[in-house]
Structures are given as C-alpha cells and as structure tokens.
Amino acid sequence: MKKEVYKNLGRALSMLVLFCCVAIFGGCGSSGGTIGTSPTTFSGVVVGTDGNGIPNALVTLLTTGDSGRSDAIGHFSFTSEVAPGSQEILVQVGSFEATTILMGAPQDASEVKVRIEVDELHGIVTAVVVEELDPTGPVTAPQQTFVATMRTKQGKAIEGAVLSIPALGVRDSSGTSGVCTLHTTAAINDVSFMVTYRDASGRFMLHGIPADRNVLIKLAIKLTVEEGQIDPGTGKPKKILNIDIGQALVR
C-alpha cells in the first residue's frame, strides 16, 4: 500500500515539475522584445542637398539594428519589428556617417515612406515621413539641428552636461568633446532650452529661428556652477548654473 502511495505521489510530482518547466520556458519564449510590434517596411530614398539620389548609402534603424542599402537612384527598403514612436536612424555614405531622429511615423502602419537628405558639408542628415518618394522633391518638414559645445570658463570641454528642449522631449548628453546635438522637425521660431550639469540647471531661449527650411545652429556655451543660499530642506548651499551663450551661428 505504501509503495503504491509513493508511486502515485512520484507521478504527481513529475507532472508538476513538467508543468512548471512548460510554464517557465513557454513564458520565456513569448516575452521577447517584439511583443506588441508588427513588421513595418521602411521604404525610402537618400538624396544630397542638390536633390539627386545617393547610391550605396547604408540606412540603419538603431533601435533594432535592421538596415537597408540604397540602389543606383538612392532608393532603399527594409523591414523591421519596431515599437511605435520616434526612431533614431544612422546614415552612412562612404566615410561619412551621422544620425538623425525620424518623427511623425504613423502607428500600426505596415509601410513608412522616408526621405533622407544628406548634408556632408555641415555633417547632418534629415529624415522625414513623406507620402510619395520623389528624389527631386523638397523635404516636406524642415529640420532644425542644434549643435552645442559645452565648455568651462577656462575653455575646457565639459563632459556629462545635458541639453534638452523640454517642450519637445528631446535631449542629449555631452561626451568628452563637450558636444550635444538635438534634432527637431517641430518648425518653431522660439525655442526654450534647459541645461543640467553637476546637480544644477538653468534655461535659455533662442528667438527668430527659421522654420521654413533646414537649418543648422551651432552654439558655443560656457557653464559655471556657483553656490547660492542654504537650502532649508538639505542644509546645503543651492547650486546655481550660469549659462553664457558666446556664439550662435545659423546656417
């Protein structure tokens, strides 16, 4: 009798272990990064500032690593399972490479048509969603690109400063060269920026930015952090960030 009970108990435990293994491995198999996504075809054209198609340009979607290479007239196409929202794109043409943000792609679209303009002279690329791929047509949504060089009062490059446009949700952190780069197709004339560095933050405005064409704005920014009045909450001096815009070059 005892042998029969142990035998039945052993079978029950074996079935329980098997069920747990199926549940665990089944769950792992269905919890990949593509949940909620469906294949989207990115069809596009890569052109120069003269409007002519650029052949052999490699376009890579950085969120997934999927890519496509342009043909003799600049057209490319690839499929990717990507989540909705803005996408960061890397464009490589020979030794030139630059990234840009693609915004405005419709959600749940099976195909997204993209027009990419490469400006090697200024080191930028522009990517916009279009209805039709016309290699010689104008970019329908001008892009504003802001390149800011962060330095100390003594001229040393600042690493780890964050430049952002809070209203648009775009931000970038400076590397060892002190450079931050922001892209937007919002086409606004007045932009409010925020800078964060060493637990201190400050704001500044730029007015009269062209919104009817692609524009590159280079900023030379000097940052200094000072101690202010004592914060009653922490008992420590408040940090004040001074922002000096030394130069603003618009192209």
C-alpha positions, -999 to +999 in steps of 0.1 A: +000+000+000+028+024+009+046+016-023+015+024-043+011+058-025+047+067-031+044+057-067+013+079-072+030+107-054+061+104-076+039+106-107+021+137-093+054+154-086+068+146-121+037+161-137+040+192-115+077+196-125+068+191-162+040+217-159+064+242-143+090+237-170+064+242-197+052+274-180+086+288-175+100+281-209+067+289-226+068+323-208+104+329-218+096+321-254+068+347-255+085+375-236+108+388-263+113+425-272+089+423-302+057+419-281+031+444-293+051+451-325+043+441-361+066+441-391+069+476-407+085+482-441+107+513-443+108+524-479+129+555-486+152+575-507+185+590-498+194+623-515+221+650-514+214+687-508+211+690-546+181+666-546+199+638-565+197+603-553+228+589-534+237+553-543+252+527-518+241+546-487+235+524-457+205+533-436+203+516-401+174+517-376+195+519-344+167+506-321+167+472-339+198+471-360+178+464-392+192+482-423+190+487-460+213+499-487+203+524-514+203+514-551+217+533-581+190+560-577+191+563-539+161+540-531+162+516-502+138+493-483+140+470-453+115+455-428+117+458-390+096+449-360+098+482-342+077+498-314+057+529-322+073+563-316+103+583-329+132+563-343+169+570-344+185+564-378+221+561-387+231+570-423+265+560-437+278+572-471+314+562-477+334+575-447+306+600-438+281+590-411+255+608-390+224+601-370+190+617-370+156+613-354+127+602-375+094+616-361+058+615-374+057+579-385+020+567-382+014+540-356+005+505-368+015+513-403+026+484-425+048+508-446+065+540-437+080+561-466+110+581-456+130+608-474+166+613-461+187+643-471+225+641-465+244+673-459+280+663-458+293+698-457+276+705-424+277+669-411+240+664-407+212+643-421+175+650-423+148+622-422+111+630-427+080+609-434+065+616-469+035+604-489+054+597-521+091+591-528+102+619-551+140+621-553+139+656-567+111+670-544+117+692-514+118+679-479+082+685-466+092+690-430+123+712-424+146+700-397+162+722-371+195+709-358+212+724-327+249+716-321+261+730-288+297+729-275+298+730-237+330+744-221+341+758-188+350+794-182+386+784-189+377+768-222+379+731-212+353+707-228+326+696-204+315+660-203+282+650-188+262+682-194+226+676-206+210+699-232+173+695-237+142+711-252+116+701-225+086+711-247+096+686-274+111+659-252+144+658-269+177+657-251+214+648-254+244+645-231+278+659-239+307+635-244+344+640-240+343+667-267+316+686-249+292+685-278+255+680-276+233+676-307+195+680-309+172+674-339+136+686-343+110+689-371+087+710-349+093+741-371+092+766-342+107+801-342+113+804-305+129+775-286+134+772-248+164+751-238+174+736-204+209+727-194+217+704-165+252+700-151+266+689-117+231+689-100+224+724-112+201+735-140+193+766-160+173+778-190+179+800-220+159+810-251+166+813-288+144+836-309+138+840-346+149+806-357+140+799-394+112+774-396+107+772-434+140+754-443+166+730-429+187+750-405+219+742-385+225+762-354+259+760-337+261+772-301+292+780-280+282+777-244+302+783-212+290+769-179+299+778-144+284+764-112+282+786-081+269+781-046+239+801-035+218+804-004+214+775+021+186+751+012+164+747+043+155+712+032+190+698+028+210+723+049+234+727+019+240+756-004+219+756-035+238+752-068+233+779-094+242+772-131+254+803-151+249+799-188+269+821-212+259+819-249+291+832-265+282+825-301+252+814-322+259+805-358+229+799-381+233+782-415 
